Amino acid sequence: MRDDVDTFSSVSFVPKETGTPAVTGERPHQQSHYVSATPASAPVLKGLSPSSFPGMSAIRSHIVEVIRNHAVSFIRLEMARRVHSVLDTKSDAENIVPDIECLSETGKLESVIIGFPDNMMLGGHREIINATQEKNLNNGLMPTPNETVAEFVDFKRVLEANGVNVLMPNYVDVQEQIYTRDIGFVIGKTFFVSGMAKAARKPEVAGIQHTIAGFSPENVIHIPEGMTIEGGDVIVDRGVVYIGVGQRTEGKAVDFMCEALKDSGLKVEPIYIKQPYEGEDSLHLDCTFMPVGEGYALIYPDAMRNIPQSIRNNYIWIIVNREEQENLETNVLSLSPTKVLSRSSSVRLNEEMRKAGIEVIELKFDQAPINGGSFRCCSLPLKRSNF
């Protein structure tokens, strides 16, 4: 049992069904109460026993399940209150950024929604979201809340020290809210609400709805129901929108994006990412290809079935090896054309980027990668300066 939930050690945490999430209208620490997403408790039944009523055992099991689920939701909410307090996000809900624009992966980052480092998956593994998470869970490895929050404190501190306006999601009762990159993306002045591939992740967008509501309605496009495309597979840079087609984004989404961007002046180019049955496991495009600096790119070409000519022409490649790719070392976050945020464990690639004239800010960031994402996965840029 984790050190910050010891007092609840008598509760056995079991999976619960994914349902409509409860979203706090204000920040969790500003709420006087919380309405759980789990069903209401069943009434107490007196004078009945398994012998007097054949279905009593099932009813009793259901009541126990409801109580457990309520306990888990309560613990998660209390942890959310502490997280928001530690990260000092009291004014985020009012600090909406209606001015959005992203046309570069490396332009100066001005505003961003970072992930919410709650107690990931405390309520049970409703759905395994990727192979990295599954492998680590099978090996008994899972992010710990205290360390995750501490790493996000440093993450937020570095962003703000570099002039970035940092927002966070409102708390939603889902298994995790840490990878904001996937639930939406900005191209030009348009915010696209993603079509998530995993059912457990679909409700996450509710946590940023208060921010989306501040954008002009004509600048918000919802990916059609039944179509999957996630922000980790979308990279816009140097006049091209690269879309990774693989485990999380399907081919028909490329056609949709071509139509949506037909008047933007941007070129849409698909990159087909090899699947696990082909011996590679790059969940998203940003695990394989990432522009950095001024005309450089981290790239793991072995995972790509095709490499567009624009990538060959527009970038000087910094080749990533398989071990580095598996450690998510391509998943850096550019703060400007000359500055990038990277894990301190990425020793060789950090040195290669410095050789290319890029200032590398190193941070310890080891918890989020246990579930399959690093700095880029945990950030959703809303505005970057053009250059």
C-alpha positions in Angstrom: 0.0 0.0 0.0 1.3 3.4 -0.9 2.6 5.6 1.9 0.0 8.4 1.3 -3.0 6.1 1.5 -2.0 4.0 4.5 -5.0 4.9 6.5 -7.2 3.2 3.9 -5.2 -0.1 4.0 -8.3 -2.1 4.9 -9.9 -1.2 1.6 -9.3 -3.7 -1.2 -9.0 -1.8 -4.5 -10.6 -3.5 -7.5 -11.4 -2.5 -11.1 -14.5 -0.6 -11.8 -16.4 0.0 -15.0 -15.6 3.2 -16.9 -18.6 5.5 -16.8 -19.4 9.1 -17.2 -16.8 11.0 -15.2 -17.6 13.5 -12.5 -15.9 16.8 -13.2 -15.5 19.5 -10.7 -16.8 22.9 -11.9 -14.1 24.6 -9.9 -10.7 23.4 -8.8 -11.0 20.4 -6.5 -9.6 22.2 -3.5 -12.3 24.9 -4.0 -15.2 22.4 -3.8 -17.1 21.8 -0.6 -18.3 18.5 -1.8 -17.9 16.0 -4.6 -20.4 13.9 -6.5 -18.9 10.5 -7.3 -19.1 9.0 -10.7 -19.9 5.6 -9.2 -23.4 4.4 -8.5 -25.3 5.4 -5.4 -24.9 3.0 -2.5 -27.6 0.3 -2.3 -30.0 0.4 0.7 -29.3 -1.7 3.7 -31.3 -5.0 3.6 -32.3 -6.3 7.0 -33.5 -9.7 8.0 -32.1 -11.4 5.0 -29.4 -14.0 4.7 -28.0 -16.1 1.8 -30.1 -19.0 3.0 -33.4 -17.0 3.1 -32.8 -15.3 -0.3 -30.9 -17.1 -3.1 -29.7 -13.8 -4.6 -28.4 -12.4 -1.4 -24.8 -13.3 -2.0 -24.8 -11.4 -5.3 -26.5 -8.4 -3.7 -24.0 -8.4 -0.9 -21.1 -8.5 -3.3 -22.6 -5.6 -5.2 -22.9 -3.5 -2.0 -19.2 -4.3 -1.2 -18.2 -3.3 -4.7 -20.1 0.0 -4.5 -18.5 0.8 -1.1 -15.0 0.0 -2.5 -15.6 2.2 -5.6 -16.8 5.1 -3.4 -13.7 4.7 -1.2 -11.4 4.8 -4.3 -13.1 7.8 -5.7 -12.8 9.6 -2.3 -9.1 8.8 -2.0 -8.5 10.0 -5.6 -10.4 13.3 -5.0 -8.4 14.0 -1.8 -5.2 13.3 -3.6 -6.3 15.6 -6.4 -6.9 18.4 -3.9 -3.4 18.0 -2.6 -1.9 17.9 -6.1 -3.5 21.1 -7.1 -2.4 22.7 -3.9 1.2 21.6 -4.3 1.3 22.8 -7.9 -0.4 26.1 -7.1 -3.1 25.9 -9.8 -5.8 27.9 -8.0 -6.3 30.4 -10.8 -6.0 28.1 -13.8 -9.8 27.9 -14.4 -10.0 31.7 -15.0 -6.7 31.9 -16.9 -8.1 30.7 -20.2 -6.1 31.3 -23.4 -8.5 32.1 -26.2 -5.6 33.1 -28.5 -4.2 29.8 -29.8 -1.8 29.1 -32.7 0.8 26.4 -33.4 2.6 26.1 -36.7 5.9 24.8 -35.5 7.2 22.1 -33.2 10.0 24.3 -32.0 8.7 27.9 -31.9 8.8 29.6 -28.6 6.3 27.9 -26.3 3.9 30.5 -24.8 1.0 28.5 -23.3 0.5 24.9 -22.6 -1.8 22.4 -20.7 0.4 20.0 -18.8 -0.9 16.6 -17.5 -2.4 16.2 -14.1 -0.2 13.9 -11.9 -2.9 12.3 -9.9 -2.7 8.8 -8.3 -2.6 7.0 -11.6 -4.8 3.9 -11.8 -5.4 3.7 -8.1 -8.9 2.4 -8.7 -7.7 -0.6 -10.7 -6.6 -1.2 -14.2 -9.8 -0.4 -16.1 -7.9 -0.7 -19.4 -4.2 -1.2 -20.2 -3.4 1.6 -22.5 -0.2 0.5 -24.1 2.5 -2.3 -24.1 5.0 -0.3 -22.0 2.4 0.0 -19.2 1.5 -3.6 -19.5 5.1 -4.8 -19.3 5.9 -2.6 -16.3 2.8 -3.6 -14.5 3.6 -7.3 -15.1 7.0 -6.6 -13.5 5.5 -4.9 -10.5 6.5 -1.4 -11.6 4.0 1.4 -11.3 4.3 5.2 -10.9 4.3 6.4 -7.3 2.2 9.5 -6.5 4.7 11.4 -4.4 7.5 11.0 -6.9 5.2 11.8 -9.9 4.0 15.0 -8.2 7.5 16.0 -7.3 8.6 15.6 -10.9 5.7 17.7 -12.2 6.5 20.4 -9.7 9.9 20.7 -11.4 8.3 20.4 -14.8 5.9 23.3 -14.2 8.7 25.4 -12.5 11.0 25.1 -15.5 8.2 26.0 -17.9 7.2 29.1 -16.0 10.8 30.1 -15.6 10.9 30.2 -19.4 7.9 32.4 -19.7 5.3 29.7 -20.4 1.7 30.1 -19.2 1.0 26.8 -17.7 -2.6 25.4 -17.4 -3.8 22.1 -16.0 -7.0 20.0 -16.5 -9.8 20.0 -13.9 -10.0 16.7 -12.0 -12.0 14.0 -13.7 -12.6 10.6 -12.1 -10.7 8.5 -14.7 -7.7 6.2 -14.3 -5.2 8.9 -15.3 -5.0 12.4 -16.8 -1.3 12.7 -17.3 -0.9 12.5 -21.1 -2.7 15.7 -22.3 -0.9 15.6 -25.6 -3.2 12.9 -27.0 -6.6 14.4 -26.1 -6.3 17.4 -28.4 -4.0 19.3 -30.7 -3.6 22.8 -32.2 -2.8 23.3 -35.9 -2.7 26.9 -36.9 -5.5 28.6 -35.0 -7.7 25.5 -34.8 -8.1 23.2 -31.8 -8.9 19.6 -32.7 -10.6 17.4 -30.1 -9.0 14.0 -30.7 -10.7 10.7 -31.3 -9.2 8.5 -28.6 -8.5 4.8 -29.4 -8.8 3.5 -25.8 -12.2 3.7 -24.1 -10.6 4.4 -20.7 -9.1 7.6 -22.1 -12.1 9.0 -23.9 -13.5 10.9 -20.9 -10.2 12.7 -20.2 -11.2 15.6 -22.5 -13.8 16.6 -20.0 -11.0 17.9 -17.8 -10.0 20.6 -20.3 -13.5 21.5 -21.5 -13.3 24.7 -19.5 -10.3 25.7 -21.6 -11.8 24.6 -24.9 -15.0 26.7 -24.0 -12.8 29.8 -24.2 -11.9 29.3 -27.8 -14.0 30.7 -30.7 -16.4 27.9 -31.7 -15.4 28.2 -35.3 -11.9 27.3 -34.2 -12.8 24.0 -32.6 -13.1 20.8 -34.6 -14.2 17.5 -33.1 -12.9 14.4 -34.8 -16.0 12.4 -35.9 -17.2 9.6 -33.6 -15.7 6.3 -34.6 -12.5 7.8 -36.0 -9.3 7.6 -34.1 -6.5 10.1 -34.2 -4.4 11.1 -31.2 -2.2 14.2 -30.6 1.0 12.1 -30.2 0.7 11.2 -33.9 0.4 14.8 -35.1 3.5 17.0 -35.7 3.2 20.4 -37.5 6.5 21.9 -38.6 7.9 23.8 -41.5 4.7 23.9 -43.5 3.9 20.2 -43.1 1.5 18.3 -40.9 3.0 14.9 -40.3 0.4 12.3 -39.2 1.6 9.0 -37.8 -0.6 6.1 -38.9 -0.2 3.1 -36.5 -1.4 1.8 -33.2 -3.5 4.9 -32.3 -4.3 6.7 -35.5 -6.0 5.2 -38.5 -5.6 5.9 -42.2 -9.1 7.5 -42.7 -8.1 10.2 -40.2 -5.5 11.4 -42.7 -8.3 12.0 -45.3 -10.3 13.9 -42.7 -7.3 16.1 -41.8 -6.6 16.8 -45.5 -10.1 18.1 -45.9 -10.1 20.0 -42.6 -6.8 21.8 -43.6 -7.4 22.2 -47.4 -7.4 26.0 -47.1 -4.6 26.3 -44.6 -1.7 26.2 -47.0 -0.3 23.3 -45.0 0.7 20.0 -46.6 -0.5 16.8 -44.9 1.9 13.8 -45.0 1.2 10.4 -43.5 4.0 8.4 -41.9 3.2 4.8 -41.6 4.6 3.4 -38.3 5.5 -0.3 -38.0 3.2 -2.4 -35.8 4.3 -4.7 -32.9 3.8 -7.7 -35.2 6.6 -6.2 -37.3 8.9 -6.1 -34.4 8.6 -2.5 -33.4 6.6 -0.8 -30.7 6.4 3.0 -31.4 3.0 3.9 -29.9 2.9 7.4 -31.5 4.8 9.3 -34.1 6.5 11.4 -31.4 8.2 8.3 -30.2 9.9 8.0 -33.5 10.4 11.4 -35.0 10.8 14.8 -33.3 12.0 18.2 -34.7 14.4 20.0 -32.4 16.4 23.2 -32.7 16.6 24.9 -36.1 16.5 22.2 -38.7 17.4 19.2 -36.7 15.3 16.1 -35.8 15.6 13.2 -33.5 14.6 10.2 -35.6 14.3 6.4 -35.2 14.0 5.4 -38.9 13.7 1.7 -38.2 10.1 2.1 -37.0 9.0 3.9 -40.2 7.6 2.2 -43.2 8.0 5.4 -45.2 10.0 8.5 -44.7 8.6 11.6 -46.6 11.0 13.4 -48.8 10.4 16.6 -46.7 11.9 15.0 -43.7 15.0 14.0 -45.8 15.2 17.6 -47.2 14.3 19.8 -44.2 16.1 18.2 -41.3 19.6 17.1 -40.2 19.0 13.8 -38.5 20.1 12.9 -35.0 19.7 9.1 -35.2 18.1 7.4 -32.2 18.9 3.8 -31.5 16.3 1.2 -30.4 17.1 1.3 -26.7 16.8 5.1 -26.7 13.5 4.9 -28.5 12.2 2.3 -26.0 13.2 4.7 -23.3 11.1 7.5 -24.9 14.2 9.7 -25.5 12.7 11.2 -28.6 9.8 12.5 -26.5 11.4 15.8 -25.7 9.6 19.2 -25.5 11.0 22.2 -27.3 10.7 25.5 -25.4 12.1 27.6 -28.3 14.1 27.1 -31.5 17.3 27.0 -29.4 16.1 25.3 -26.2 14.7 21.8 -25.4 13.6 20.0 -22.2 14.9 16.5 -22.0 15.3 13.7 -19.4 18.5 13.7 -17.5 18.9 10.0 -18.3 19.1 10.7 -22.1 22.9 11.2 -21.8 24.0 10.5 -25.4 21.1 12.3 -27.2 21.4 15.3 -24.9 25.0 15.6 -25.8 24.2 15.2 -29.6 21.6 18.0 -29.3 24.2 20.3 -27.6 26.6 19.6 -30.4 23.9 20.9 -32.7 23.9 24.2 -30.8 20.7 23.4 -28.8 20.5 24.3 -25.1 19.3 21.2 -23.3 17.6 21.6 -19.9 17.8 18.3 -18.1 15.2 17.1 -15.6 14.6 13.9 -13.7 11.4 12.6 -15.2 11.1 8.9 -14.6 7.5 8.3 -13.4 5.4 9.2 -16.4 7.5 7.1 -18.8 6.6 4.0 -16.7 3.1 4.3 -18.2 4.4 5.1 -21.7 5.0 8.9 -22.1 7.5 11.6 -21.4 7.7 15.4 -21.7 5.9 15.8 -25.0 3.2 13.3 -24.1 2.5 15.2 -20.8 2.0 18.6 -22.5 -0.5 20.1 -24.9 0.8 23.3 -26.5 -1.9 26.0 -27.2 0.4 28.7 -28.6 3.9 28.9 -30.0 5.5 31.9 -31.6 6.1 31.7 -35.3 9.7 32.1 -36.6 
